[in-house]
Amino acid sequence: KLRTDITTQRDAEQLAAFDSYKNTKKSEADGLKESGDSEKVLLLISNAKSAINALTYDESKSLDNNKAKVDAIISELKNNIKAQRIADKASADEAAFIEYKITRKADASALAKGGDSDKVLLLISNAKNDIDDLNYNGNKSLEENKALVDAIITKLGTDIATQRAADKLAADKAAFDE
């Protein structure tokens, strides 16, 4: 009977230690939250905590082996959060890039002046189409992607100045020839 009482006491202590460890690790999971995390990240944390809650103490294993199951959930959670945050940032950067393209197309339109030739207006239209054709490149930073748009606008400014000078020269020549 004494042996049974000692075994029962030890089992109860190990179960209490396991429950305490699970609570500590659930708090650790909550501590992984960051300001601005997406719903997907918060769901990963919630699911991990539920998985930890669902773990039962396996009496055929040592306390350390039981704790290892909890640790595996936390380790997987950390990896999944990292991957999700990367995906969330890429998605946010792509949305910012789309907004930037819209702004820069408006900038291109604003370069038109009354009296511009059809050639100048075509340059603007083509530049806006080139901007539309740009897709976000996930292998580059947001700033690198924006730089591609900016390059189109810079070239457009140069092309417009060149075309306006050519248009003026042609108008002056036509006026002279009269």
C-alpha angles and dihedrals in degrees: 000000000000090000090052091049092051091048091047091049092048091048091050091050092049092048090050090048090050093049090049090049091050090052091049091051093047087054088049089053090052089049090061091070116110130194109269096023114157124245087254092060091047090050091052089054093046092049092049091052090050090050090051090049090052093055114105125200111263105215091196089065132063122257089253091053090050091049089051089065089057091046090052090056091050092047092051090046092055091051092047093048091051092051093046093049089052090050091046092051092048090051092048091048091051091051090049090050092053090051090048091053090053091051094047092048087056088050089053092051090050090061090071116102131196109269095028114150123248086253092061091046089050090052089054093046092049092049091052090050090050089053091049089052093057114101124198110264109215090198090066132060122256089254092053090051091049090050089063089057091046090052090057091051092047091050089047091055091052093045092049092050090049093047093047090051090050090047091050091048091050091047091048091049091049090049091048092049091055 
